[in-house]
């Protein structure tokens, strides 16, 4: 709980309600994602900018495509082969939108509200690691860079 309170302070979240248990680790509020005030295309652009992605690069753990998604994450949102993340931009864009909505819903589930910072933290550290409090300094710095890009993005 102390870590969640610290993270909420970093990203300007209001008071948190209770402790989140493993049984709560599901997307409970997908319909609320749109009301969280996060501009999804802007969030995606910010994540891509901080990832410094090359759409054809493959990360050390098999991450591919514009958002450098791992195979397991890609399969949650697409039945297409994971290698298509780097060559089939239409499929990648569809997955990006679904993934961003999932990030927002996940942040809402964990923190009670979603911000670009909490979404970026879940993106870089992973949902399970955030739930377990395994968020290192490099992951927090990544999230801070995404927040800064999000603030600077004028909607281009």
Residue pairs with C-beta under 8 A, 6 or more apart in sequence:
1 19
3 133
3 135
4 16
4 20
4 110
4 111
4 133
5 16
7 13
7 111
7 118
7 121
7 135
8 14
8 15
8 16
8 111
10 117
10 140
10 143
10 144
11 115
11 117
11 118
11 121
11 143
11 147
12 115
12 117
13 111
13 112
13 113
13 115
13 118
14 112
14 113
16 111
16 112
17 112
20 109
20 110
20 131
22 131
24 109
25 109
25 127
25 128
25 131
26 109
27 102
27 105
27 106
27 109
28 105
28 109
29 105
29 108
29 109
30 101
30 105
32 105
32 108
33 101
33 104
33 105
33 108
33 114
36 104
36 107
36 108
36 113
36 114
38 104
38 114
38 115
38 116
38 119
39 155
40 97
40 100
40 101
40 104
42 150
42 153
42 155
43 100
43 103
43 104
43 116
43 119
43 150
44 67
44 96
44 97
44 100
45 149
45 153
46 116
46 120
46 146
46 147
46 149
46 150
46 153
47 67
47 100
47 120
47 123
47 146
48 66
48 67
49 149
50 120
50 142
50 145
50 146
50 149
51 66
51 67
51 68
53 65
53 66
53 67
53 68
55 65
55 66
55 86
55 89
55 92
56 86
56 87
57 64
57 68
57 86
58 64
58 86
59 68
61 70
62 70
62 71
62 82
63 69
63 70
64 71
64 74
64 82
64 83
64 85
64 86
65 74
65 85
65 86
65 92
65 95
66 85
66 92
66 96
67 92
67 96
67 99
67 123
69 85
69 95
69 99
71 82
73 99
74 82
74 85
74 95
75 82
76 102
77 94
77 95
77 98
77 99
77 102
78 84
78 91
78 94
78 95
80 88
80 91
84 91
84 92
85 91
85 92
85 95
86 92
100 119
103 114
103 119
103 122
103 123
104 114
104 119
105 114
106 119
106 122
106 127
107 113
107 114
107 115
107 118
107 119
107 121
107 122
108 114
110 118
110 122
110 127
110 130
110 131
111 118
115 147
116 146
116 147
116 150
117 143
117 144
117 146
117 147
118 143
119 146
120 142
120 143
120 146
120 147
121 130
121 135
121 139
121 140
121 142
121 143
122 130
123 146
124 139
124 142
124 143
125 134
125 135
125 136
125 139
129 135
129 139
